[in-house]
Amino acid sequence: MSQELLNRLLGDIDRMGQILARSRSIRDFYAYKNLVKQFMEEAVKYGVALDDRRGINRRGRSRLYKIVKQVDAELLRLTDELLSDQAATIDLLARIGEIRGMLINLYF
């Protein structure tokens, strides 16, 4: 069940990311952000591949924590770019792609 749920959420995130890149609306951003957070909560809840991801780096910090923190930082950057009239759609797509890559890193 958890694998199916995570796969469905990842597909929903992809679709919402495309919608967000086109619309650039705050409402769509919040929907995208909620999907990302739900994915992260479910991944942690079901312990998907967390044994391999909980390694300690040279500074003694958990790798899982670093991935979650990076996703949050990318969401903040995406917010800034979305609110900036000067940000190109290609920049938004790149940021959405980075977030997706980190989620896949967490998932697999």
Buried (B, 14 or more C-beta within 10 A) or exposed (E): EEEEBBEEBBEBBBEBBEBBBEEBEEEBBEBBBEBBEBBBEBBEEBEBBBEEBEEEEEEEEBBBEBBBEBBBEBBEBBBEBBEEEEBEEEBBBBBBBBBBEBBEBBBE
